């Protein structure tokens, strides 16, 4: 069976016929780029850490972004292949990890489970139970079962884990989730990120969790300034800030400005350039966002996959929301014109 990359000529042909819409064109180019970087067996890889590149976590993350952004056949086949890879290439009895050397963790497992759900598969009860073990008494989720700071609750992991477990969608669990989110919010209106350079990642995912629970926080975010944890350091942060503004129903003018800035940063190949946004936080550092000195090393998504997948998902989110004027062009809510590839 040909790899998803072999579908690209037809994708690009139709993509060129839809360049009258800024958002649609940007999303199609991003999809084409992500499919071009998918391996023949269905997985993606990115980053270069001392422990190696990431496969399972990146595959789950990119697959979820694609599955939530587009439902055309080429994309469905791509995400189905990614989900199949996660189901069959398992180095651990339960859960998934950054790669096959790091051990399983709650964040990688959350994205793997979300991708299985988005592609219509039924996660194994053992995997769901395994993820629930990472939840602390206060409701937050740790990344690892450890005695250091990697084993305490992290807002950026809590949001994705609860979404993977579909917590907060029932009446019984909803108030517990809302109380947890309120307790972990910082005074500036954001939620801090343990594994990321800025607060924007944890804030966007927490707002997504709130929306899934049918609620919204008081006050307005995004909060952006020159402080390290609230600054914009690249396209990844800009995409998240755009997503935050959209979820908070900011003004059409602000959202349109952010979208135009974001689409203006897209490369000709469809990617958004990766940046040093992933932080491998020192395990003895519990609050890196308040540390006076660097509390870990920053790493770049060198294949641009996480930045591009995040921008794609945010643009899809904007398209799903209220109409935003982008110049004098219409803003489509979905991409529906792609001719299906014959063999994928």
N, C-alpha and C positions, 0 to 999 in steps of 0.2 A: 504494500500500500504506500503511495507517495506520502512524503512528509507534508505538513501544513504549508511549508514554504513553497511547495510546487503549485499551490493554488494562487500565488501572488499575481501572475500576469492578468488573470481575469478580475481579481480584486482591484488592481491598479487601473484597468481599463474602465471599469464602472466608476471607480473613484474619480477619475478625470472628468467624467460626465456630471459630477455633482459638485464641481468647484464653485458654483454660484452660492453656496451656503458656507459661511466661515466655519461654523461649528461642525457641520456634517463633514466637511473636507478634513478638518483637523482630526476628528475621530477616526475617519477611514484611514488616514495616513498612519495614525497611531496603531490601529488594529493591524494594518499591513506590516508595520515594523515588528510588532510583537509576534505575529505568526512567522515572520522570517527568521526570528531568533529561537523558535521552538525546535528542539531536537526531534529527530524522526521517531523516537520512542515516546514522545509526548511531554517531556519535562523541559524546564528552563533552568539556567544557572546564572548566577551573578555574584559579585563581590570577590575580594581576594583578601581573606583574613588569615592569620597564622594557622587556623584550623582548616583552611581551604575555602573553596567556594561553596555557596549554598545552593542546594537543589530542591529539597522538599519544601522548605519555607518559601523560596522564591516561586516555585511552581504553584503552590497554593495561593499566594498573593496575586500573581499575575492572572491565574485562572479565574479567581473570584472577580477581579476587575473586568475581565473580558465577559464573563457570564452575566454580570450585572449591567453591562453596557450595551450588549448587542445580542440578538437572538437569531441572526441569519445562519444558514446551514454551515458555512465555512467556519464560523466562530463556534457553533455548537460542536462540530467535529473536533475542533482544536481543544475545547475545554473537556469534552468527553475523553479524549486521549490523555489529557493531563490528569484527570480523575482516575483513569485506569492505571496510569503509572503510579500514582500515589497508593492505590489499592494493592498493587502487585509487587512493588519494589519497597519492601518494608524491612529495614534493618532492626526494628525493635518490636517486641511482642504487642505493645499498645503505644499509641501516640506516634507523632512524627517529630523530627528535629531539624535544626539548621542544615545538617548533613548527616552522614552515617558515622561520624566521629564524635559528635558532641553530646549524644544522648537525646532523648525526646524532651520537648519543652511544651509549655501550655500555649505559647503564641503560635508556633509552627503548627501545632495540632489544631488550633482553632481555625486557621486558614484552610488546612486540609479538610476538616469537617465541613466548613462552609462550602468549599468547592464540591464536595460530594453531594451536599444538599442542593446546591444550585444546578447540578447536572442530573437531578432526579434519582440519585442513588440513596440507599438507606445506610447510614453509618452503623457500624457494629455497636451494640450496646456496651461492649467492653471498652471501646474507645471513648464513648461518652462518659462512662463511669470513671475511667482513668482521668479524664480532664476535670471532672468534679472534685477529685482528690486535691487539686491545686487551689481550691477555694478555701480561704481562711475564715475564721469565725465571724469577722466583721463583714464578710461578703466579697472582699477583693480577691483577685487571683494572683498568685506568684508565677514567675516564669519557670522556676525549677523548684524541686523539693530539696532545699539546702538550708543550712543554718546561718548563711551570711545574707547580705543584702539582695542577692539574686533569688532568695527564697522568701522575700516579703512581698506583699501585694503591690502591683504596679498598675497605674491607671491605664496605660497604653495596652496592657495585656488583659486587664479586667474587661474592658469594653468589647474586645474581639472574642474573648472566651464566652461572655454572656450572650453575645449575638450568635455564636456557634451553637450554644446550648438552647437558644431561643428562650432565654430567661427574660422575664419582664413582660412577656406577651400575654400571660394569664393574669387574671384578676388577683389571685393569691400572691403571686410573686412580684407584681408590678410595684407595689409600694416599697418593698424591700430594695428593689433596684433604684427607685427614685431617691430613697433615703441615702443609699450608698453614694450615688452620684453627687448629691448635695454635700455630703461630708467630705468628699475628696476634692472638691473644687477649690482652687486658690482664690485669694482675696481679689485678684485682678480679673476674675471671671473665666480663667482658663483652667485646664487640667494639665498637670505636669507629665512630661514624658521621661521615662527612665532610660529607654534604649535609643532615644532620638535626641538630636541636638536642640530642637525647639519644642515648645508646647503645642505646636500646631497639629502634630500627628495625634496625640492623645485627645486633644480637644475635638477634632473632626470625628474621630471614632466614637467618642462619648456622646456627641450630638446625634450621631447616627443611632446609637443605642437609645437615646431619649426619644427619638422619632419612632423607633420600633415599639417603644413602650407607650406611645401616644401622648408624649409630653414635650415640653420645651422649657429651658431654663429662663430665669429672669435675667435682665441685663442683656447687653449687646456685645458680642464678639464678632469678628476677630479683634484681638488686641495685638497691635504691631507697633514696635518701636525699636530703638537701637540696642536695647539690652539683648545679650546673646540668645537667651531662650525665647525671646519674642520677635527676633529679627527675621528677615527673609534672606536666606543664604543661597537661593537658587530656585530653579523651576519647581522642585519638589515642594518647598515651603510655599511658593506662590500658589501652586495648585491647591494645597491644603487650605490656605487662607481664602481662596476663592470658594472652596467647598463649604467652609465655615460660614462665609457671608451668605451663601445660597440657603443653607439650612436655617439660618437665622432670619431669613426673609429681609435682607438688607435692601436698600434702594436699588431700583433697576439701573440707575446710573453707576453706582458703585460696582455692581455685579458685572455690568457690561464693560466697565473699565478694566476690571480684573481679568475677565475673559479675553479681552483684546490684548492685554499684556501677556497673558499666558500663551495664547495662540501665536503671538508674535515671536515667542521664544522657541517654537517648534522648529526642529531641523528639517532640511529637505528630505531626509530619509524617513521622517515621521516620528522620530524619537525626540524626547526632551533630554538634554544633557544631564547626566548624573552629577551629584554633588556630594560633598562630605557631610552626610546627614545621619548616618547610622553610627551610634555610639556604643562601643563595647565598654560598658561602665565597669569601673573597678568594683569587685565584689564586696569590698569593705566600705563602699560609698552608698549610703541609703538615699541621699537627696542630691543628686548631681546638679540639679538646677539651682541650688543655693550655694554650691561650692565656690570658693574664691579662686581656686586653681582648677585646671583641667582634671576631670575625674574619670578619665578613660580616653581611648583613642577613637578618632572619627574615621569612617571608611566610606568610600565612594562606590556607588553602583556603576561599575566601569562599563557594563554593557547597557546601561541606561534603562534597565527593565523596571525597577521599582518606581523611578521618577516618571517614566512613560505610562505605566499602568495606573499610577495615582492620578496623573493628569487626565487620562482617558476616563476614568471613573467619575472624576469631578465634572468634566464636561458633559458626560451623560446625565449626571445629577442635575446640572443646570438646565439641560434640555428637557428634563422631566418636570421641572418646576414652572412657575409662571413665565410668560413670554418676556424675554429680555431683548431689547433692540440692539443689534450689532451692526452699526452703521445703517445702511438702507436695505439690508438683506434680511430675509426671514430666518428665524431660529427654529429648525426642525426639532421635534420632540423625540423622534426615533430615526434610525437609518433603515430604510426598507427597500432600497433600490438595487441592492447588490445581486447580480446574477450568480446563481449557485454554481460552484465548480463541479465538473462532471465526475471527477475522481479525486477523492480526498481521504 
